[in-house]
């Protein structure tokens, strides 16, 4: 195993510590390692099995609303929604 040293501002360090604790990681090192692993595997991971007909229908409804202009999502709204869903999942799946 390789060790690296990171320099983070105090604010960034505190935020990362909080995020790691909220996500249930034992340490900031573990959290950062998971982020790197997630980034490296995200490009090659096949997630097709998660797109059931029900999920695809829901996504198509959202897409139709967006195209019709009846609903739009900012990047901040999407990030917040996904973060909330991920946190709820982590809370419901303790180690």
C-alpha positions in Angstrom: 0.0 0.0 0.0 1.3 3.5 -0.9 1.0 6.5 1.3 0.5 10.0 0.0 0.3 13.4 1.8 -2.4 15.9 0.9 -2.5 19.6 1.9 -6.0 20.8 2.4 -7.2 24.2 3.7 -8.6 24.1 7.2 -12.1 24.7 5.8 -11.8 21.9 3.2 -10.4 19.6 5.8 -13.3 20.3 8.2 -15.8 19.8 5.5 -14.2 16.5 4.3 -14.1 15.3 7.9 -17.8 16.0 8.4 -18.7 14.4 5.1 -16.7 11.3 5.9 -18.4 11.0 9.3 -21.8 11.5 7.8 -21.2 8.8 5.3 -20.0 6.4 8.0 -16.3 6.2 7.2 -14.0 5.3 10.0 -11.4 7.9 8.9 -10.8 10.7 6.4 -8.2 8.5 4.8 -10.8 5.8 4.2 -13.2 8.4 2.8 -10.6 9.9 0.4 -9.5 6.4 -0.7 -13.2 5.6 -1.5 -13.6 8.7 -3.5 -10.5 7.9 -5.6 -11.7 4.3 -6.1 -15.1 5.4 -7.1 -13.7 7.8 -9.6 -11.4 5.2 -11.1 -14.1 2.5 -11.4 -16.9 4.8 -12.5 -15.6 4.9 -16.1 -15.7 1.1 -16.5 -18.6 0.1 -14.3 -21.6 -1.2 -16.1 -24.8 0.0 -14.4 -27.3 -1.3 -16.9 -28.8 -3.7 -14.4 -30.1 -0.7 -12.4 -32.3 0.6 -15.2 -35.4 -1.5 -14.8 -38.4 -0.7 -17.0 -39.9 1.3 -14.1 -36.8 3.4 -13.7 -36.6 4.0 -17.5 -40.3 5.0 -17.6 -39.7 7.5 -14.7 -36.6 9.0 -16.4 -38.6 9.3 -19.7 -41.3 11.2 -17.9 -38.8 13.6 -16.4 -37.1 14.0 -19.8 -40.5 14.8 -21.4 -41.2 17.4 -18.7 -37.8 19.0 -19.3 -38.3 19.1 -23.1 -41.8 20.6 -22.7 -40.3 23.2 -20.4 -42.6 22.3 -17.5 -39.7 21.3 -15.3 -36.0 22.1 -15.2 -33.3 21.2 -12.8 -30.2 23.2 -11.9 -26.9 21.4 -11.4 -27.2 22.3 -7.7 -30.6 20.8 -7.4 -29.5 17.6 -9.0 -26.4 17.4 -6.8 -28.4 18.0 -3.7 -31.0 15.4 -4.6 -28.4 12.7 -5.4 -26.5 13.5 -2.2 -29.7 13.2 -0.1 -30.6 9.8 -1.8 -27.0 8.5 -1.2 -27.1 9.6 2.5 -30.5 7.9 3.0 -29.2 4.7 1.4 -26.1 4.8 3.6 -28.2 5.3 6.7 -30.4 2.3 5.8 -27.4 0.1 5.2 -25.2 0.3 8.2 -22.0 -1.7 8.2 
